[in-house]
Amino acid sequence: MAHDSQHRSTGNAAAATAPLAGIGLIVLACLSFSVLDATAKYMSASLPTLQIVWMRFVSHVILSLVLFQVWKKPSLLKTNRPVLQIVRSFCLLGTTIFNFLAVRYLQLAETMSIMFAAPFVITALAGPLLGEWAGLRRWIAIIVGFIGVLVVTRPGLGGMHWAAIYSVAAMSFYAVYALLTRQLTATDSSAGMLIISGIVAAIAMAPAGISVWVTPPDLWTWVLLFATGAFGAGGHFLFIMAHRIAPAPVLAPFIYTQIVWMIALGFLIFDDVPTYTTILGAAIVVASGLYILYRERVKGI
């Protein structure tokens, strides 16, 4: 009897720890995505966007195949839901293409303010699609986090540039990608999901990537070009693992932490000094995330 009680206690502790571990993984994933965006921004001065997107997935595939030694374990590529895998892969590709295109035409503040609407979409759709309903406190935390993002980005009050549709498309693709990731973790392996998404995107982008090819001018640019795959694949593997162990509405607010990473990388790489509104907004974002973290630790939401 005592043994059963101890076993239940251990199980409860593991269940309580899972959301916290998922939150940690999603924060690291956002760091990887931020480094990927910063790298792509740096290279866009000398290389076409579609070439960067294609090579990001080519190196993603190469790295994943080597890392998981697929030639020894071909079963990793087996999927129980091939249609969902392909749709998810195109959602990831769509997010990458439209995000990179948007940054070319819009200010980063405008693209960020649109992209960070994704947690609303994810949280709203996770209920009817996944049965993961968000509570009132979590909705409040998400709204507070979004206010923090708006304080940082301060989107213009005038008419938006026509290219804002790129950011809307990227945000929409990302929200569906996140929900499909959560859905597929129930039946497919994390490694398989990572590899398949890279292969589908690399094949789909090959004609466009080859047609605009510009040979990188130096070794450093080649290194950065292949590094995009490492940051992309690494970030999405962490993203998949996070959704495997924690519900989508729990993870959604922590997507906002990407704005903190972007501020830091902008300062370190591009000498962008954050303003007081940037610091205030980032503090609001962090506070909303910490509140969710606190609720998860205490008794959940």
C-alpha positions in Angstrom: 0.0 0.0 0.0 2.8 2.4 0.9 4.6 1.4 -2.3 1.5 2.2 -4.4 1.2 5.6 -2.6 4.9 6.3 -3.3 4.5 5.3 -6.9 1.5 7.7 -7.3 3.4 10.5 -5.7 6.3 10.0 -8.1 3.9 9.9 -11.0 2.2 13.1 -9.9 5.6 14.8 -9.5 6.6 13.8 -13.0 3.3 15.1 -14.4 3.8 18.4 -12.6 7.3 18.7 -13.9 6.4 18.1 -17.6 4.9 21.6 -18.2 7.9 23.2 -16.7 10.3 21.2 -18.8 8.1 22.0 -21.9 8.4 25.7 -21.0 12.2 25.5 -20.7 12.4 23.8 -24.1 10.1 26.3 -25.8 12.3 29.2 -24.5 15.4 27.6 -25.9 13.6 27.0 -29.2 12.8 30.7 -29.4 16.5 31.5 -28.8 17.4 29.2 -31.7 14.8 30.9 -33.9 16.1 34.3 -33.0 19.6 33.4 -33.9 18.3 32.0 -37.2 16.5 35.2 -38.0 19.5 37.3 -37.1 21.7 35.1 -39.3 19.3 35.4 -42.2 19.0 39.2 -41.8 22.8 39.4 -41.8 23.1 37.4 -45.0 20.2 39.0 -46.9 22.5 41.9 -47.7 24.5 39.6 -50.1 22.2 36.7 -50.9 18.6 36.2 -52.3 16.0 35.4 -49.7 14.8 32.2 -51.5 18.3 30.9 -51.7 18.7 31.4 -47.9 15.4 29.6 -47.3 16.4 26.7 -49.5 19.8 26.3 -48.0 18.3 26.5 -44.5 16.3 23.4 -45.2 19.1 21.6 -47.2 21.5 21.9 -44.2 18.6 21.1 -41.9 18.2 17.7 -43.7 21.9 16.9 -43.9 22.4 17.7 -40.2 19.3 15.7 -39.1 20.2 12.6 -41.2 23.7 12.5 -39.8 22.6 13.3 -36.2 20.0 10.5 -36.1 22.0 8.1 -38.4 18.9 7.4 -40.5 20.8 4.8 -42.6 20.9 2.6 -39.5 17.3 3.4 -38.5 15.2 3.9 -41.6 12.1 3.3 -39.5 12.5 6.9 -38.2 11.0 8.1 -41.5 7.9 6.0 -41.0 4.8 8.1 -40.3 1.3 7.0 -39.3 -0.3 10.2 -40.7 1.6 11.2 -43.9 -0.9 13.8 -45.0 -0.7 15.7 -41.7 3.1 15.4 -41.9 3.2 16.9 -45.4 0.7 19.7 -44.4 2.8 20.5 -41.3 6.0 20.6 -43.4 4.4 23.1 -45.8 3.3 25.2 -42.9 6.9 25.4 -41.6 8.1 26.3 -45.1 5.4 28.9 -45.5 6.3 30.5 -42.1 10.0 30.7 -43.1 9.4 32.1 -46.6 6.8 34.7 -45.6 8.7 35.8 -42.5 11.9 36.4 -44.5 10.0 38.2 -47.2 8.3 40.4 -44.7 11.5 41.6 -43.1 12.8 42.7 -46.5 9.9 45.2 -46.9 8.7 46.0 -43.4 10.3 47.4 -40.3 11.0 44.6 -37.7 8.5 46.3 -35.3 5.7 45.8 -37.8 6.5 42.2 -38.6 6.9 41.3 -34.9 3.6 42.9 -33.8 1.8 40.8 -36.4 3.7 37.5 -35.8 3.2 37.7 -32.1 -0.6 37.4 -32.6 0.1 33.7 -33.1 -0.5 32.7 -29.4 -4.1 34.0 -29.7 -4.7 31.8 -32.7 -3.0 28.8 -31.1 -4.8 29.2 -27.8 -8.2 29.7 -29.5 -7.8 26.7 -31.8 -6.2 24.4 -29.3 -9.5 23.9 -27.6 -11.7 22.7 -30.5 -8.9 21.0 -32.4 -6.9 19.4 -29.5 -9.3 19.5 -26.6 -6.7 21.7 -24.7 -8.9 24.6 -23.4 -7.2 27.6 -21.8 -8.4 29.0 -18.5 -9.2 32.7 -17.8 -5.9 33.4 -16.1 -3.9 32.0 -19.1 -5.9 34.2 -21.5 -5.2 37.2 -19.3 -1.4 36.3 -19.2 -1.4 36.0 -23.0 -3.1 39.4 -23.5 -0.7 41.0 -21.0 2.2 39.5 -22.9 0.9 40.8 -26.2 0.5 44.3 -24.7 4.2 44.0 -23.8 5.1 43.2 -27.4 3.1 46.2 -28.6 5.0 48.5 -26.1 8.2 47.3 -27.6 7.2 47.3 -31.3 5.0 50.5 -31.2 3.5 49.7 -34.6 2.6 52.8 -36.6 -0.9 54.2 -36.4 -0.9 55.0 -40.1 -1.8 52.6 -42.9 0.3 49.4 -43.0 2.5 48.6 -46.0 1.0 46.1 -48.5 3.7 43.6 -47.5 2.1 43.3 -44.1 0.1 40.4 -45.7 3.4 38.5 -45.7 3.6 38.7 -41.9 -0.1 37.7 -41.6 0.6 34.7 -43.7 3.7 33.8 -41.7 1.7 34.1 -38.4 -1.1 31.9 -39.8 1.2 29.2 -41.0 3.1 29.2 -37.7 -0.1 28.8 -35.6 -1.3 25.8 -37.7 2.3 24.4 -37.6 2.3 24.6 -33.8 -1.1 22.8 -33.5 -0.2 20.1 -36.0 3.1 19.5 -34.1 1.2 18.9 -30.9 -1.3 16.6 -32.7 1.5 14.5 -34.4 3.5 14.0 -31.3 0.9 11.5 -30.1 1.7 9.1 -32.9 5.0 10.0 -34.7 8.7 10.2 -33.4 10.3 13.6 -32.8 13.3 12.7 -35.0 10.9 11.6 -37.9 8.9 14.8 -37.7 12.1 16.9 -37.8 13.6 15.0 -40.8 10.4 14.8 -42.8 9.6 18.5 -42.5 13.1 19.3 -43.7 13.0 16.9 -46.7 9.6 18.1 -47.9 10.6 21.8 -47.6 14.0 21.3 -49.2 12.5 19.4 -52.2 9.7 22.0 -52.6 12.2 24.9 -52.5 14.8 23.4 -54.8 13.6 25.0 -58.1 13.3 28.5 -56.6 16.5 28.2 -54.6 18.6 27.0 -57.6 17.0 29.6 -60.0 18.2 32.6 -57.9 21.5 31.1 -56.7 24.3 33.5 -56.0 27.7 31.9 -55.0 28.5 33.1 -51.4 31.5 35.5 -51.6 33.6 34.0 -48.8 34.0 31.1 -46.4 32.3 32.9 -43.5 29.1 33.3 -45.6 29.2 29.6 -46.5 29.4 28.8 -42.8 26.5 31.1 -41.9 24.5 29.6 -44.8 24.9 26.1 -43.4 24.5 27.3 -39.8 20.9 28.4 -40.6 20.0 24.6 -40.8 21.6 24.0 -37.4 19.7 26.8 -35.8 16.5 25.9 -37.6 16.6 22.1 -37.1 17.8 22.6 -33.5 15.0 25.1 -32.7 12.3 22.9 -34.2 13.5 19.8 -32.5 13.2 21.6 -29.2 9.8 22.9 -30.3 8.6 19.4 -31.0 9.9 18.0 -27.7 8.2 20.9 -25.8 4.8 20.1 -27.5 5.3 16.4 -26.8 5.3 17.0 -23.0 3.2 20.1 -22.5 -0.2 21.4 -23.8 -0.1 24.1 -26.5 -1.9 26.8 -24.4 0.7 26.4 -21.7 3.5 27.0 -24.2 1.9 29.7 -26.3 2.7 32.7 -24.0 6.4 31.8 -23.9 6.7 32.4 -27.7 6.8 36.0 -26.5 10.3 35.4 -25.0 11.6 35.6 -28.6 11.3 39.4 -28.4 13.8 39.4 -25.5 16.3 37.3 -27.5 15.8 39.6 -30.5 16.6 42.7 -28.4 19.8 41.1 -27.1 20.9 39.9 -30.5 20.1 43.2 -32.1 22.3 44.9 -29.6 25.2 42.4 -29.8 25.3 42.0 -33.6 23.7 45.1 -35.2 24.5 47.6 -32.4 20.8 48.3 -31.9 20.5 50.0 -28.5 17.1 49.2 -26.8 15.0 52.3 -25.9 13.3 52.6 -22.5 10.0 51.5 -24.1 11.8 48.4 -25.4 13.0 47.5 -21.9 9.6 48.2 -20.4 7.8 46.1 -22.9 10.3 43.2 -22.5 9.8 43.4 -18.7 6.0 43.1 -19.3 6.5 40.1 -21.5 8.8 38.4 -19.0 6.4 39.1 -16.2 3.5 37.5 -18.0 5.6 34.4 -18.7 6.7 34.2 -15.1 3.1 34.4 -13.9 2.2 31.4 -16.0 5.3 29.6 -14.7 4.3 30.4 -11.2 0.7 29.1 -11.7 2.1 25.9 -13.3 4.3 25.3 -10.3 1.6 26.0 -7.7 -1.5 24.2 -9.0 -1.9 24.8 -12.8 -4.3 27.0 -14.5 
